């Protein structure tokens, strides 16, 4: 067996046929160039046949050193220990040739079955895989509960092979109620194109400012769309509000209540206030995009990757309308698993992310805990220096971003 660098066509053919994660895709490697990674698409060839692949993302460091990140690990049969060991040894040699101080993997493989409180329960587990990776030479890093790692360690995954009625039945009643409310506002979901990315960015900037975080610059989203759209792996979904429809709906409700002697005056006043709000918001325009999200397809899965909303229209529950649309679209597209791409494992009331968790929990998916991150240390001292200094650098960088945003 030998490690070889693969051409685009051969790499794509193997990963897509094995239902790899989108983070293992050729597209993700190309996009990673925008973040100063150098991608290498490697495979293990056995008698002219490719038996495993990996996307290696090299980040250059000082003094000619580097580190290598292998997002969501290898595309390989993890039950084949000898294959796993051989591929790791070949990747080790490759990384050493690039002066890497370590390489990192984070398989999207379930660690164990957990209940709704993130506690282990009887079911499947992959402790044996963890043991095998450690035996090969990997160091299993501490298991995290929030978003401290390169990729989320917890998520919700929905089996969308079920019929639509069953999928909707599995929603929390609040979901169905909020979707109905969104429908009462006449919201329309449309699939956008490249020209609509500006609307997504507008909403994303609003969301970042509201929630005090920074994701990516505007150029990143255009490049993401361009790269993943080439193979039909991305959809930009937009929830659009029609001001005339909303005002007609409000007028209809007001007319009904005002002709009812027993009507609740507080409800009437609330509707009048809402009418004033939409009259003001709708000045000079007929429609407005109030929520948007990016949905990624790869193999037998799709992911709810990026989402953004205009908080002024929170009462329309447009984000519920969009997620319901994504789940149904994944089902209709023949997808098997819809991944909500990230939640938390710390469910204490102190976590500021508990609201995101509760939102994603309501859609009936399986609460899933992945095995976590593993480092293969190649140069212990340099690795120690890097891991000591880089957190300080990140903190300083985050402070700068916040200052620049003011």
N, C-alpha and C positions, 0 to 999 in steps of 0.2 A: 504494500500500500504506500502511496505517496501523496503528499500535500501539494495541490496545484492551485494557481490563481485561475479563476474561471472567467470566461467571457460572459457578457450580459445575458445572452440567450440561454446558455447552459445553466447559469445560476438561477435565473427566473424559472426555468422549466422544473428544476428540482424543488425549489422552495414552494412554488405554487401547488405543485402536485402533492406535496406533503402537508398542505394546509398550515403553513408556517404563520407565525405572528407577523403583523405588518411591520414591526420593528426589526424583523429579520430580512425585510425585502430589499431588493436592489434600489427601489425608490428611496427608502429611508437612508441608505448609504449615500445616495446622491444629494439628498437634502442636508445631510449632516456636514457636507462641505461648507455650508453657510455658517456653521458654528466652529469652523476651523478644525474639523476632524478630517483625516485622510482615510477613505474607505478602501478596504481590501476584501474582495469576494473570493473566498477560498473553499476548496472542496477536497475530500479524501477520495482518491481514485483507486479502485481495486479491479485490476484486469479490465481497464478501459471503462469501468462503470463507476459513477459517482455514488457513494454510499453515505455521505454526510456533507453538510455545508455549514458555513458560518460567515457572518458579516463582522469583520474586524474594523473597529474605528480607532485609529491611532491619533492621539493628541500629543503634539510635541511639547516638551518641557525645556528647561534651561540645560545648558551644558551638553546638548545633543541627546538627552534622555527623552523618553516618552512613556506613556502608558497606553494600554489597549482596552477598550470596552467592547464587549460582544453582547449587544442588546438582545435580551431574551434567550441568550445562550445559543447552542448549536441547533441545527435542524438535523436530528439524528434519532436512532432507536435507542432510547435511554435504558431499555431493558438489556441491551447487549453491552455488558461490562467491558469486554475486551475491545470492542469497537470504540466505546467511549474513552477508554484508556489510551488507545492508539492515537485517536484524533487529538486528544489533549496533549500528548507528547509531541505530535507534529506541530501543533499550534504553539506550544512552548518554544520549540526551535525557531519558528517563524518570528515570534515576538522578541526573542533574544537577538535575532538578526537586525531588529529595528530598535535596539537598545531600550526595550521596554523594561520598566522596573516592576511592573505587575500587569496581569490582565484579569478582567472582571467578567463574570457571567451572572445572570439573574433569570433562571428558567421560569417561564410562565406555566409552571406545573404546580398543582395543588399540594400543599404540605400535608393537610389533614382536613377532615370534615369538621365544620364548626357550626354551632348554633347561632341564633340571632344576636347573642351577646358576645360572640367571638370566642366562646369556650369550646375546647375540643370535645367531640362526641363520637360514639361508635360509627364507623364508616370506613371509607378508603383513606389511606395515607401513603406518603412516599418517604418515610423515614429511611428506607433502604437506599434510595437514591442519594439522600444527604450523606449517608454512611459511605457509599461508593465514591462520591465526589471527594470526600475527605481522604479516603484511602488513596485516591489517585494523586492527591497533593494540594487540593483546594482548602482554603481556610473559610469556614462558614462564618459569616459576619453576624453580629448580634441581630436578632429579629426585631424589626421596628414596627411601630403601631400607627404612625402617621405618614407623612410624605417625605421622610428624610432620605430615602433612597433614590437612585436614578429613575426607577419606574415604580408605580404603585404596587405595594405588597398585598393589598386587599382590593377586591372589586366585587361587583355583582354581575353574574352571567345568566342570561335568559335563554332557555331552550326555545327558539322560535320555529322549530319544526312542528310545534303544536298548532292546532287550528286557531283562527283568529278569536272565536268565541271563548275558547279556553284561555288564551293569552289575556284577554280583557277581563275575564272572570278572576284571574289571578292578581289583577291590580288591586291595590288597597281601595276601599270605597271612596276615600278622599280623592284619589286619582280620577276615578270615573266622574265624581262630582265636579272637579275642577275642569276636566275636559268638556263637560256639558256647559259649564260657565263660559269657557273659551269659545265654544260653538255659538253661544247666545250672542256673542259680540261679532259674529260673522267673520272670524279670523280665517284667512286663507293661507295655506302652506304652499309655497312654490319652490321648485328646485332652481337655484340660481346658477349663474355662469360667472366667468371671470370678472365681468363688469360689476357684479354684485358684491365682490369682496370688499369694496370700499364701505358698504353698509355694515358688513360683519365687523370690520376694523373699528368703525365708529362706535358700534355697540360694545365691542371688546374693551375699548379705551374707557368707556363709561363704567363698565364692570370692574376693570382694574382699579380705577380711582375709588370706586365705592367700597371695594373689598380690600384695598391697600395691598395690591400685589402687582408684579410686572411679569408678563409672559414673554412676548416676542415683539420685535419691531414690525412695522407694516410690511416691509419687503419680504419677511419670512413667510407670511401667509400667502402672498402671491406665488412665491416659489413653491411652497407646499402644494398649492392647488395645481400649478403647472406640471409639476413632476408626477404627482399621483393621478392626475387626470389623464395623462397619456395612456395609461393602461386601464382606464375606467375604474380606478380604485377609490374615488372620492366623490362625495356629493355635498354641496352647500345648500342647506335648507333655510328658508326664510319665512317667518310668520308676518303676514301683512295685514294691517288694519285699514278698513275702508271707513272713513269718517261719516259718510252719508248713511251707511248701513247701521253704524253705531247710534247715530242721532235718531234715525228712524225707529230703532229698537227702543231707545229711551222714551221717545215721544209716545210710542204705542203703550208702553207700561204706564207712563204718566196719565195718558187719556183714560186707561182702564181704572187706575186708582182714583183719579179725580171725579169719576162718575160713580164711585162707590162710597156711600155715606159712612161706611164703617172702615174706610181705609186708614192705615197708620200714617199719621202726618209726618212722623220722622222718616218714613220710607219715601214719602213724596219729596221732602226737603233734600234727602240724600240724592234722589234721582235728578232733581233740579241742579244741585251742585255738580253732579257728574256731567250733566248736559253743558253747563258753563265751561267745565274743564275741557270737554271735547270740542266745543265751539272755538275756544281759545287755541287749543293745540292744532286744530284743523285749518286755521287761517292760511289761505294761500296754497293749500295742498289738498288733494283728494285722498291720498293714501300715505301710509308710513310703515316702514319695516320696524317692528318693535322687539323682535327676538330672532336669533340666528344661531345655527350650529353647523359644525363640520362633522360629517360621518364618513368613516373610512371602511373600505371593503378589502379583504385579502383572504384567499382560500375559502374556507367554509365559515368565516367569521366576519362580523362587522363591529365597529367601535364607535361609541359616542365620544368624540375626541375633544372638541372645543365648543363651548357654549357661551352666549352673551345675551344680555337683556337690558332693555330700558326700564329702569325701576319705576318711572312715572306711570307705566302701564301695568304695574304689578297685578292690579285687580282683574286683568283680562286672563291671567294664567296661561299666557302664550307659551311659556316654557313647557307646560304639561301637554299642550297641543302638539308641540314639536317632538317631544319624546315619544308620545303615542304614535305619531306619524312614522318616526324612525323604526320603531319596533315592528309595525305593520309592513313597512317597506322592506325591512330585512327579511321578514317571512315571505313576502311576495317575490323576493329576488332569489329565493332558494337557499338563503343563508341558514346555517344550523345554530350558531351561537351569536347572540348579541351581547357585547361586553360594554358595560357602562364606564369602563376605564378609570377605575380608581375610587376608593373610599378609605375609611380609617378602621383601625382595629382597637383604638382607645375610645370606648363609648361612654366615658365619664362625662358628667355634665360640664366639666371644665373645658372640654375641647371646643375651640372656636369653629371646628369643622363638622360639628354634630349635625348642623342643619343640612349640609350637603349629603351627609350619610342618610339622614331620614328621608330626604327627597328621593335618592336612588333606591332606597330599600322598598319603597312603595310599589315598585313595578313588578314584583313577583319573581325576581331573579334569585339564583343561589348565591348566598354570601360565601365568597371564595378567598382562601388564604394561600398565597404562593410560598414557595420554599425559601425565598429570600436571596440575598447576594452572596457570592463566593469570590474570593480573591485567590489568584495563584501568584505568590510572591516570587519574583525573580531576583531582585536586589533588595534585601531586607533593610539596609541602612537608608538607601535613597527613598525607599517606600515610606519609611518612618518620617523622614524629613518632609516629603511631599504631603503626607496625611496630617502632619502637624501644622504646616503652613497654609495649606489650601483653605481650611475653614475660616482662617483669619482673613484671607484674601476675599472670600465670598461675602463675608460680613461687610467689609469695606466697600465692595462693589455694590451691594444692595443699598447701602446708605447713599452712595453716589447716585444710583438710579432714582431714589426717592427725592434727592435734592434737585436733580435735573428735571424732574416731572413737575416741580412747583413753579 
